[in-house]
Amino acid sequence: MSNTETERFLAGLFGMTGKTAVVVGGTGVLCGAMAKGLWRAGCRVVLVGRDESKARAHREAWGAPEDEVLFARAEATSKADLQAALELSLDRFGGVDVWVNGAGVNSATPYLEIAEEEFERIVRTNLLSVHLGCQVVASHWTGAGRGGSIINLSSMSALRPLSRVFTYSLTKAAVWNLTQNLAREWAGRGIRVNALCPGFFPAEQNRKVLDKDRIASIMRQTPMDRFGEAEELVGATLLLASDKAGSFITGANLVVDGGFAVTSI
């Protein structure tokens, strides 16, 4: 088979030319890498976050034209802000095909010391934002009589009890449960809902809990003996986003973890 035929086959399976993705949390490290992968596959992208300078930095680092990668300033816990991000995508790109819910915060507070304010902040950021994002985009798709792909950011803490991240863990477990429920609810409407479950990828929200002892413990339980790189989430993102490659995938929790989940404690 010629290189041209191979490229055409792969583009047909994973290519996103003509598609649009809204990435909530796209100004961050992990979702930023996912957004870059979607853009490189042909997607137009709306980066949703609070800091426009971070979106600008992403766009400049990628070499992306301003008319292909937009910024929508939003609080992920505001339904009105998320609705405005959707409207921006509709106005500038004519639609939305992929919606990523990736806003997240973490804390290493000991359980008995977790204040109500901290608990509520993490729950709102990690769980409420996913709930609102799913409502906003699925309401649009249902009203328009079309489908799409929702990708919710899960976590290894949704599958296994990890120490020191109590509130974060319960929110990610809830995100996984919500993902399963919505996948079942909306499958007949052509709306696929999946979770992407990273293992240990050092980012802003978890560096505070990665002290020397914890890193050693993680490495003992990770067969590949290293942390993940943000770009290693791109392949899984394209699989879940593509209406060709991922056409029969819904309600899945796609783990990208270097083998952590299959290692006994």
C-alpha positions in Angstrom: 0.0 0.0 0.0 1.4 3.4 -0.9 2.1 6.1 1.6 -0.7 8.2 0.2 -3.3 5.4 0.6 -2.1 4.8 4.2 -2.4 8.5 5.0 -5.8 8.6 3.5 -6.9 5.6 5.5 -5.6 7.1 8.8 -7.1 10.5 8.1 -10.5 8.9 7.4 -10.3 7.0 10.6 -8.8 9.6 13.0 -8.9 12.8 11.1 -11.0 15.7 12.4 -11.0 18.0 9.4 -14.1 20.2 9.4 -14.9 19.3 13.0 -15.0 21.6 16.1 -14.0 20.9 19.6 -14.7 22.9 22.8 -12.1 22.0 25.4 -13.0 23.2 29.0 -9.7 23.4 30.8 -7.9 23.7 27.5 -5.6 26.4 28.8 -4.0 23.9 31.1 -1.3 21.3 30.6 -3.1 18.0 30.0 -6.2 19.4 28.2 -3.9 21.8 26.3 -2.1 18.8 24.9 -5.4 17.2 24.0 -6.6 20.3 22.4 -3.4 20.6 20.4 -3.8 17.0 19.2 -7.4 17.7 18.1 -6.2 20.8 16.2 -3.4 19.0 14.5 -5.9 16.3 13.4 -7.8 19.1 11.6 -10.2 20.3 14.3 -11.0 23.9 15.0 -10.7 24.4 18.7 -12.2 26.7 21.4 -10.0 26.8 24.5 -12.2 27.5 27.6 -10.5 28.9 30.7 -9.9 31.9 32.8 -6.5 33.1 31.5 -6.4 34.3 27.9 -2.6 34.6 28.1 -2.3 30.8 28.5 -4.5 30.3 25.5 -2.4 32.7 23.5 0.8 30.9 24.6 -0.7 27.6 23.5 -1.7 29.0 20.1 1.7 30.6 19.5 3.6 27.4 20.6 1.5 25.4 18.2 1.8 27.8 15.3 -2.0 27.9 15.0 -3.8 30.7 13.2 -6.1 32.8 15.4 -9.1 31.9 13.3 -8.6 28.2 14.1 -8.0 28.3 17.8 -10.2 30.6 19.8 -10.3 31.5 23.5 -13.5 31.7 25.6 -13.1 33.2 29.0 -15.3 31.2 31.4 -15.7 29.9 34.9 -16.2 26.1 34.4 -18.8 26.2 37.2 -21.0 28.8 35.5 -23.6 27.4 33.2 -24.0 30.8 31.6 -20.3 31.0 30.8 -20.3 27.5 29.3 -23.3 28.4 27.2 -21.4 31.5 26.0 -18.5 29.2 25.0 -20.9 27.1 23.0 -22.5 30.1 21.4 -19.0 31.3 20.4 -18.3 28.0 18.7 -21.6 28.1 16.9 -21.1 31.7 15.8 -17.5 31.3 14.6 -17.3 27.7 13.5 -20.9 26.8 12.8 -21.2 24.0 15.4 -19.5 21.8 17.9 -18.7 18.1 17.4 -16.6 17.3 20.5 -16.9 18.6 24.0 -14.1 18.0 26.6 -14.8 18.5 30.3 -11.4 18.9 31.8 -11.4 21.5 34.5 -9.9 20.3 37.7 -8.3 21.2 41.1 -6.7 19.1 43.8 -5.6 19.3 47.4 -3.4 17.3 49.8 -5.3 18.3 52.9 -5.6 15.4 55.5 -9.2 14.2 55.7 -10.0 15.4 59.2 -8.7 18.9 58.3 -10.7 19.4 55.1 -12.7 22.6 55.5 -16.2 23.0 54.0 -15.0 25.7 51.7 -12.2 23.6 50.3 -14.5 20.6 49.9 -17.1 22.7 48.0 -14.5 24.3 45.8 -13.2 21.0 44.6 -16.6 19.4 44.2 -17.8 22.4 42.2 -14.7 22.6 39.9 -14.3 18.8 39.3 -17.9 17.6 39.3 -20.4 20.5 38.9 -18.4 21.7 35.8 -18.7 18.3 34.2 -22.5 18.2 34.9 -23.0 21.6 33.5 -20.9 21.1 30.4 -22.8 17.9 29.6 -26.1 19.7 30.0 -25.1 22.6 27.8 -23.8 20.7 24.9 -26.3 17.8 25.0 -29.2 20.3 25.1 -27.8 21.8 21.9 -27.2 18.5 20.2 -30.6 17.2 21.1 -32.4 20.4 20.0 -30.5 20.3 16.7 -31.3 16.6 16.2 -27.7 15.6 16.0 -25.0 13.8 18.0 -21.5 14.3 19.1 -18.8 13.1 21.5 -18.3 14.1 25.1 -15.0 13.3 26.8 -14.9 13.7 30.6 -11.5 13.7 32.4 -11.5 10.9 34.9 -8.6 9.9 37.1 -6.9 6.8 38.5 -8.4 7.9 41.8 -11.8 7.0 40.4 -10.7 3.4 40.2 -8.4 2.9 43.2 -8.3 4.5 46.6 -5.3 6.9 46.6 -4.2 8.5 49.7 -4.1 12.3 50.4 -6.6 13.3 47.7 -9.9 12.5 49.4 -12.2 15.1 47.9 -10.6 14.9 44.5 -11.1 11.1 44.5 -14.7 11.3 45.3 -15.4 13.8 42.5 -13.6 11.7 40.0 -15.5 8.6 41.0 -18.7 10.6 40.6 -17.5 11.8 37.1 -17.1 8.2 36.1 -20.5 7.2 37.4 -22.1 10.2 35.6 -20.3 9.2 32.4 -21.7 5.7 32.5 -25.2 7.0 33.2 -25.2 9.6 30.4 -23.7 7.1 27.9 -26.7 4.8 28.6 -29.2 7.6 28.5 -28.0 9.3 25.3 -26.8 6.4 23.2 -29.9 6.3 21.1 -29.5 10.0 20.3 -26.1 9.6 18.8 -24.3 11.2 21.7 -21.3 9.3 22.9 -20.1 9.9 26.4 -16.7 8.5 27.6 -14.1 9.2 30.2 -10.4 9.5 29.6 -8.5 8.3 32.7 -4.9 9.4 33.0 -2.5 7.7 35.3 0.2 10.0 36.8 0.9 13.0 34.6 2.6 15.8 36.6 0.6 19.0 36.2 -0.2 22.1 38.1 -3.0 20.5 40.1 -1.1 17.5 41.4 2.5 18.6 41.8 1.8 19.7 45.4 1.1 16.0 46.4 4.1 14.5 44.6 6.8 14.5 47.2 9.8 12.2 47.1 8.1 9.3 49.0 4.9 9.5 46.9 6.9 9.5 43.7 8.8 6.4 44.8 5.5 4.6 45.6 4.0 5.5 42.3 7.0 4.2 40.4 6.9 0.9 42.3 3.3 0.4 41.0 3.9 1.7 37.5 5.3 -1.1 35.3 6.6 1.4 32.8 8.5 3.1 35.6 7.9 6.7 34.6 5.3 9.5 34.6 3.2 10.0 31.5 3.8 12.9 29.1 0.9 15.1 28.3 1.2 14.3 24.5 0.6 10.6 25.3 -3.1 11.5 25.9 -3.6 12.6 22.3 -4.1 9.1 20.7 -6.8 8.2 23.2 -8.4 11.6 22.7 -8.6 11.2 19.0 -10.0 7.7 19.4 -12.8 8.9 21.6 -13.4 12.1 19.6 -13.6 10.5 16.2 -17.0 9.5 14.9 -15.3 6.9 12.7 -12.6 5.3 14.9 -14.7 5.7 18.1 -18.2 5.1 16.5 -19.1 2.1 18.8 -17.4 3.4 21.9 -19.6 4.9 24.7 -19.6 4.5 28.4 -15.9 3.6 28.4 -13.2 4.7 30.8 -10.1 4.7 28.7 -7.1 4.3 30.9 -3.7 5.7 29.9 -1.5 4.9 32.9 1.7 3.0 32.1 0.1 -0.1 33.7 -0.6 1.3 37.1 -4.2 0.1 37.2 -3.2 -3.6 36.7 -0.5 -3.6 39.4 -1.2 -5.0 42.9 -0.5 -2.7 45.8 
